Amino acid sequence: MGKVIKRAKSEKFRFRIEGDEREWALTKINELKASQLLAIGRASGNADKMEALSGVIESECPGLLDELTVSELEAVIAAWTEESALSGES
């Protein structure tokens, strides 16, 4: 039998939107499925990347996009990517 790759426990980026008591959680970017990460990587331009990231957000946090302004969505994505990068450092 070949080498067995241990599946890591998925880490989450947890956040709240000001004025909303709910806690939302997104899988950290470095823990996404390879197909999701490849789709984000293939996106050209900021609008395409925003759309690819928004697809992940909607699948993990149904309804969240309907509640956010564009600037709030940008803030969520910035915090998510920053938190994901920090968790990947050793």
C-alpha positions as CSV (number, residue, x, y, z in Angstrom):
1,M,0.0,0.0,0.0
2,G,1.2,3.5,-0.8
3,K,1.8,6.3,1.6
4,V,-1.3,7.4,3.6
5,I,-1.7,11.2,3.9
6,K,-3.3,12.1,7.2
7,R,-6.3,14.3,6.8
8,A,-5.9,17.5,8.9
9,K,-8.7,18.7,11.1
10,S,-10.2,21.6,9.3
11,E,-9.5,24.9,11.0
12,K,-12.1,27.6,10.8
13,F,-11.9,31.4,10.6
14,R,-14.6,32.6,13.0
15,F,-16.1,36.1,12.8
16,R,-19.1,38.2,13.6
17,I,-20.6,41.2,11.8
18,E,-21.1,44.3,13.9
19,G,-24.7,44.5,15.1
20,D,-25.3,40.7,14.5
21,E,-25.0,38.2,17.3
22,R,-24.4,35.2,15.0
23,E,-21.0,33.8,14.7
24,W,-20.0,32.8,11.1
25,A,-17.2,30.3,10.3
26,L,-15.2,29.8,7.1
27,T,-12.7,27.0,6.4
28,K,-9.3,28.7,6.3
29,I,-8.1,29.1,2.8
30,N,-5.2,26.8,3.1
31,E,-7.7,24.1,4.3
32,L,-10.1,24.5,1.3
33,K,-10.7,21.6,-1.1
34,A,-8.2,21.6,-3.9
35,S,-10.9,22.2,-6.5
36,Q,-12.0,25.4,-4.7
37,L,-8.5,26.7,-4.4
38,L,-7.8,25.9,-8.1
39,A,-11.0,27.8,-9.1
40,I,-9.8,30.8,-7.1
41,G,-6.3,30.6,-8.6
42,R,-7.7,30.4,-12.1
43,A,-9.8,33.6,-11.6
44,S,-8.3,36.5,-13.5
45,G,-8.8,40.0,-12.1
46,N,-10.2,41.2,-8.9
47,A,-13.8,40.8,-9.9
48,D,-13.3,37.1,-10.8
49,K,-11.4,36.4,-7.6
50,M,-14.1,38.1,-5.6
51,E,-16.7,36.0,-7.3
52,A,-14.7,32.8,-6.7
53,L,-14.2,33.6,-3.0
54,S,-17.9,34.7,-2.7
55,G,-18.9,31.2,-4.0
56,V,-17.0,29.6,-1.1
57,I,-18.5,32.0,1.4
58,E,-22.0,31.3,0.2
59,S,-21.5,27.6,0.4
60,E,-20.1,27.7,3.9
61,C,-22.2,30.6,5.3
62,P,-25.6,30.5,3.4
63,G,-27.3,33.8,3.4
64,L,-24.3,35.9,4.6
65,L,-23.8,37.5,1.2
66,D,-27.4,38.8,1.2
67,E,-26.6,40.7,4.5
68,L,-23.3,42.3,3.5
69,T,-22.5,45.4,1.6
70,V,-19.6,45.2,-0.9
71,S,-17.2,47.0,1.6
72,E,-18.2,44.5,4.4
73,L,-17.6,41.6,2.0
74,E,-14.2,43.0,1.1
75,A,-13.4,43.3,4.9
76,V,-14.5,39.7,5.5
77,I,-12.3,38.5,2.6
78,A,-9.3,40.5,3.8
79,A,-9.6,39.2,7.4
80,W,-10.2,35.7,6.1
81,T,-7.1,35.7,3.9
82,E,-5.0,37.4,6.5
83,E,-6.1,34.9,9.2
84,S,-5.5,32.0,6.8
85,A,-2.0,33.2,5.9
86,L,-1.1,33.6,9.6
87,S,-2.2,30.0,10.4
88,G,0.0,28.6,7.6
89,E,3.2,30.0,9.1
90,S,5.4,27.9,11.2
